[in-house]
Amino acid sequence: MISRKIIINIAREAGFDLVGIARAEHLSSEHNRFNEWMLEGNASTLDYLKRNIDKRFDASILVDGARSVIVCAISYLSHYSRGYKEGWRTKVASYALARDYHLTIKEMLTDIAERLKEHYPTLRFRAFTDSAPLAEKSYAVRAGLGWIGRNSLLVTPEHGSMIHLGELVINEEVDQYNTPMDGVGCGECRRCVEACPNGAILENRTIDTRRCISCRTIEREANEAKIDLDGWIFGCDGCQVVCPYNKRAPLHTNPKFDPLYDPTALDSSAWLRMSDEEFKAMAGTTAMTRAGLKRIQKNIEAE
């Protein structure tokens, strides 16, 4: 059995802001809710969500011998996360300004696991970020990090929703598990719902990806269906900028998530003139490579 105190200390030493631990068990209610969401067609063209659904909501199936899920969170909130000036037409989601978080988070999680193995040599683990079939937001709720906000994102009292999550699924029991938060939440606030120009945020705290700007600018062609991109060319922070928790959250402190360039220095003409070589030099290590320059330029032209 592993000590919760040791896990928390090592995770914080590795640079994470928050850490909680949940049992690697089937999340039945969350699983059913996801199935209903899928049946309503809200996943749109995100075919990867249709795969490994049973594993997604049961870490013990995803990882053989799994007993516990260590859920870690770190803020990426920068001054760009506060929003752009009125009328700016080349907005980039603030998480995408730093080095690709998938790489950074995986490195940090592996660091935690290797340190834990110094105390527990028989430890076996797998590290995950949101690119893997694990319902990380649901496990984060079970691990006591926060709650699912109206915009479907995990909201934490300390750092709002502008956080990255990472999970270590391990084969050991932990001496103490966290429990979901009580007495906190969104209350009557609907600012995120009202901020979305396309009504993508549904009343049951899920997203219709067919109308989501972030999905449209990254996952599929912007001109497949006419929606208001509201100036966003990669991702979207619209529903997060207005959140009271994000407004009062502190800026990130881990330099691994510092922005690599200034998006306010690039207007539409600058983006459209940009070459592949210039894009690679500026943003080649960021998550923006998922869409690529040509896709970003199409998003600008679709505005």
URWO-V499943 format. One record per residue. N is the residue number from 0. RES is the residue in three letters. SS is DSSP state (hx for helix, st for strand, lp for the rest). Layout:
n->N res->RES ss->SS
n->N res->RES ss->SS
This chain:
n->0 res->MET ss->lp
n->1 res->ILE ss->st
n->2 res->SER ss->lp
n->3 res->ARG ss->hx
n->4 res->LYS ss->hx
n->5 res->ILE ss->hx
n->6 res->ILE ss->hx
n->7 res->ILE ss->hx
n->8 res->ASN ss->hx
n->9 res->ILE ss->hx
n->10 res->ALA ss->hx
n->11 res->ARG ss->hx
n->12 res->GLU ss->hx
n->13 res->ALA ss->lp
n->14 res->GLY ss->lp
n->15 res->PHE ss->lp
n->16 res->ASP ss->lp
n->17 res->LEU ss->st
n->18 res->VAL ss->st
n->19 res->GLY ss->st
n->20 res->ILE ss->st
n->21 res->ALA ss->st
n->22 res->ARG ss->st
n->23 res->ALA ss->lp
n->24 res->GLU ss->lp
n->25 res->HIS ss->st
n->26 res->LEU ss->lp
n->27 res->SER ss->hx
n->28 res->SER ss->hx
n->29 res->GLU ss->hx
n->30 res->HIS ss->hx
n->31 res->ASN ss->hx
n->32 res->ARG ss->hx
n->33 res->PHE ss->hx
n->34 res->ASN ss->hx
n->35 res->GLU ss->hx
n->36 res->TRP ss->hx
n->37 res->MET ss->hx
n->38 res->LEU ss->hx
n->39 res->GLU ss->lp
n->40 res->GLY ss->lp
n->41 res->ASN ss->lp
n->42 res->ALA ss->lp
n->43 res->SER ss->lp
n->44 res->THR ss->lp
n->45 res->LEU ss->lp
n->46 res->ASP ss->hx
n->47 res->TYR ss->hx
n->48 res->LEU ss->hx
n->49 res->LYS ss->hx
n->50 res->ARG ss->lp
n->51 res->ASN ss->lp
n->52 res->ILE ss->hx
n->53 res->ASP ss->hx
n->54 res->LYS ss->hx
n->55 res->ARG ss->hx
n->56 res->PHE ss->lp
n->57 res->ASP ss->st
n->58 res->ALA ss->hx
n->59 res->SER ss->hx
n->60 res->ILE ss->hx
n->61 res->LEU ss->hx
n->62 res->VAL ss->lp
n->63 res->ASP ss->lp
n->64 res->GLY ss->lp
n->65 res->ALA ss->lp
n->66 res->ARG ss->lp
n->67 res->SER ss->st
n->68 res->VAL ss->st
n->69 res->ILE ss->st
n->70 res->VAL ss->st
n->71 res->CYS ss->st
n->72 res->ALA ss->st
n->73 res->ILE ss->st
n->74 res->SER ss->st
n->75 res->TYR ss->lp
n->76 res->LEU ss->lp
n->77 res->SER ss->lp
n->78 res->HIS ss->hx
n->79 res->TYR ss->hx
n->80 res->SER ss->hx
n->81 res->ARG ss->hx
n->82 res->GLY ss->lp
n->83 res->TYR ss->lp
n->84 res->LYS ss->lp
n->85 res->GLU ss->lp
n->86 res->GLY ss->lp
n->87 res->TRP ss->lp
n->88 res->ARG ss->lp
n->89 res->THR ss->lp
n->90 res->LYS ss->st
n->91 res->VAL ss->st
n->92 res->ALA ss->lp
n->93 res->SER ss->hx
n->94 res->TYR ss->hx
n->95 res->ALA ss->hx
n->96 res->LEU ss->hx
n->97 res->ALA ss->lp
n->98 res->ARG ss->st
n->99 res->ASP ss->lp
n->100 res->TYR ss->hx
n->101 res->HIS ss->hx
n->102 res->LEU ss->hx
n->103 res->THR ss->hx
n->104 res->ILE ss->hx
n->105 res->LYS ss->hx
n->106 res->GLU ss->hx
n->107 res->MET ss->hx
n->108 res->LEU ss->hx
n->109 res->THR ss->hx
n->110 res->ASP ss->hx
n->111 res->ILE ss->hx
n->112 res->ALA ss->hx
n->113 res->GLU ss->hx
n->114 res->ARG ss->hx
n->115 res->LEU ss->hx
n->116 res->LYS ss->hx
n->117 res->GLU ss->hx
n->118 res->HIS ss->hx
n->119 res->TYR ss->lp
n->120 res->PRO ss->lp
n->121 res->THR ss->lp
n->122 res->LEU ss->lp
n->123 res->ARG ss->lp
n->124 res->PHE ss->st
n->125 res->ARG ss->st
n->126 res->ALA ss->st
n->127 res->PHE ss->st
n->128 res->THR ss->lp
n->129 res->ASP ss->lp
n->130 res->SER ss->lp
n->131 res->ALA ss->lp
n->132 res->PRO ss->lp
n->133 res->LEU ss->lp
n->134 res->ALA ss->lp
n->135 res->GLU ss->hx
n->136 res->LYS ss->hx
n->137 res->SER ss->hx
n->138 res->TYR ss->hx
n->139 res->ALA ss->hx
n->140 res->VAL ss->hx
n->141 res->ARG ss->hx
n->142 res->ALA ss->lp
n->143 res->GLY ss->lp
n->144 res->LEU ss->lp
n->145 res->GLY ss->lp
n->146 res->TRP ss->st
n->147 res->ILE ss->st
n->148 res->GLY ss->lp
n->149 res->ARG ss->lp
n->150 res->ASN ss->lp
n->151 res->SER ss->lp
n->152 res->LEU ss->lp
n->153 res->LEU ss->st
n->154 res->VAL ss->st
n->155 res->THR ss->st
n->156 res->PRO ss->lp
n->157 res->GLU ss->lp
n->158 res->HIS ss->lp
n->159 res->GLY ss->st
n->160 res->SER ss->lp
n->161 res->MET ss->lp
n->162 res->ILE ss->st
n->163 res->HIS ss->st
n->164 res->LEU ss->st
n->165 res->GLY ss->st
n->166 res->GLU ss->st
n->167 res->LEU ss->st
n->168 res->VAL ss->st
n->169 res->ILE ss->st
n->170 res->ASN ss->lp
n->171 res->GLU ss->lp
n->172 res->GLU ss->lp
n->173 res->VAL ss->st
n->174 res->ASP ss->lp
n->175 res->GLN ss->lp
n->176 res->TYR ss->lp
n->177 res->ASN ss->lp
n->178 res->THR ss->lp
n->179 res->PRO ss->lp
n->180 res->MET ss->lp
n->181 res->ASP ss->lp
n->182 res->GLY ss->lp
n->183 res->VAL ss->lp
n->184 res->GLY ss->lp
n->185 res->CYS ss->lp
n->186 res->GLY ss->lp
n->187 res->GLU ss->lp
n->188 res->CYS ss->lp
n->189 res->ARG ss->lp
n->190 res->ARG ss->hx
n->191 res->CYS ss->hx
n->192 res->VAL ss->hx
n->193 res->GLU ss->hx
n->194 res->ALA ss->hx
n->195 res->CYS ss->lp
n->196 res->PRO ss->lp
n->197 res->ASN ss->lp
n->198 res->GLY ss->lp
n->199 res->ALA ss->lp
n->200 res->ILE ss->st
n->201 res->LEU ss->lp
n->202 res->GLU ss->lp
n->203 res->ASN ss->lp
n->204 res->ARG ss->lp
n->205 res->THR ss->lp
n->206 res->ILE ss->st
n->207 res->ASP ss->lp
n->208 res->THR ss->lp
n->209 res->ARG ss->lp
n->210 res->ARG ss->lp
n->211 res->CYS ss->lp
n->212 res->ILE ss->hx
n->213 res->SER ss->hx
n->214 res->CYS ss->hx
n->215 res->ARG ss->hx
n->216 res->THR ss->hx
n->217 res->ILE ss->hx
n->218 res->GLU ss->lp
n->219 res->ARG ss->lp
n->220 res->GLU ss->lp
n->221 res->ALA ss->lp
n->222 res->ASN ss->lp
n->223 res->GLU ss->lp
n->224 res->ALA ss->lp
n->225 res->LYS ss->lp
n->226 res->ILE ss->lp
n->227 res->ASP ss->lp
n->228 res->LEU ss->lp
n->229 res->ASP ss->lp
n->230 res->GLY ss->lp
n->231 res->TRP ss->st
n->232 res->ILE ss->st
n->233 res->PHE ss->st
n->234 res->GLY ss->lp
n->235 res->CYS ss->lp
n->236 res->ASP ss->lp
n->237 res->GLY ss->hx
n->238 res->CYS ss->hx
n->239 res->GLN ss->hx
n->240 res->VAL ss->hx
n->241 res->VAL ss->lp
n->242 res->CYS ss->lp
n->243 res->PRO ss->hx
n->244 res->TYR ss->hx
n->245 res->ASN ss->hx
n->246 res->LYS ss->hx
n->247 res->ARG ss->hx
n->248 res->ALA ss->lp
n->249 res->PRO ss->lp
n->250 res->LEU ss->lp
n->251 res->HIS ss->lp
n->252 res->THR ss->lp
n->253 res->ASN ss->lp
n->254 res->PRO ss->hx
n->255 res->LYS ss->hx
n->256 res->PHE ss->hx
n->257 res->ASP ss->lp
n->258 res->PRO ss->lp
n->259 res->LEU ss->lp
n->260 res->TYR ss->lp
n->261 res->ASP ss->lp
n->262 res->PRO ss->hx
n->263 res->THR ss->hx
n->264 res->ALA ss->hx
n->265 res->LEU ss->lp
n->266 res->ASP ss->lp
n->267 res->SER ss->hx
n->268 res->SER ss->hx
n->269 res->ALA ss->hx
n->270 res->TRP ss->hx
n->271 res->LEU ss->hx
n->272 res->ARG ss->hx
n->273 res->MET ss->lp
n->274 res->SER ss->lp
n->275 res->ASP ss->hx
n->276 res->GLU ss->hx
n->277 res->GLU ss->hx
n->278 res->PHE ss->hx
n->279 res->LYS ss->hx
n->280 res->ALA ss->hx
n->281 res->MET ss->hx
n->282 res->ALA ss->hx
n->283 res->GLY ss->lp
n->284 res->THR ss->lp
n->285 res->THR ss->st
n->286 res->ALA ss->hx
n->287 res->MET ss->hx
n->288 res->THR ss->hx
n->289 res->ARG ss->hx
n->290 res->ALA ss->lp
n->291 res->GLY ss->lp
n->292 res->LEU ss->hx
n->293 res->LYS ss->hx
n->294 res->ARG ss->hx
n->295 res->ILE ss->hx
n->296 res->GLN ss->hx
n->297 res->LYS ss->hx
n->298 res->ASN ss->hx
n->299 res->ILE ss->hx
n->300 res->GLU ss->hx
n->301 res->ALA ss->lp
n->302 res->GLU ss->lp
